[in-house]
Amino acid sequence: HDTIFAVSEGVVSSYSSVGKLNWQVRKAPKWGDGFKGYLVMLPQDQEVLVSGEHHLMLLSASGHVRAEAQMPQPPRRRPILGDFDGDGAADVLVVSDDAIWGFSLQYVPGGGGAFRLVVTMLVLAIVGAFFMNVEVDEGHVEKGKFVKRSAYLHT
């Protein structure tokens, strides 16, 4: 089993059972004197929720940031996990001095950053190829490869 540590300076580290560093996040939530930081394992997907003085962060089992949220007030106790909206995903309640803050975790399949980058680059390449093959002269489209003529029938 891995061991995960969070320190007040905003560093979260995961170590293997033999002491090898698996991953480390250096821009995690921070907390100062008089406040506590909390580290909570989510039951699904072995994700880790880190709570600091004004910041929440959800990390994947491999240390990638899945979600972040700012909190207007520091938490006064460990975040409470549960499926409060019935969607099957864990939701988070954070208790502060004056309020209870609720955060709903919504999982989007295939929403990885690399996938989005590849799709965006593909769309830009297709649009670029289209405009390189269409010639425009004084606001009129001349005979280009992608111009379709249409005929109107009047009866």
Buried (B, 14 or more C-beta within 10 A) or exposed (E): EEEBEBEBEBBBBBBEEEEEEBBEBEEBBBBEEEBBBBBBEBEEEEBBBBBBBBBBBBBEBEBEEBBBBEBEBBBEEBBBBEEEEEEEBBBBBBBBEEEEBEBEBEBEEEEEEEEEEEEEEEEEEEEEEEEEEEEEEEEEEEEEEEEEEEEEEEE
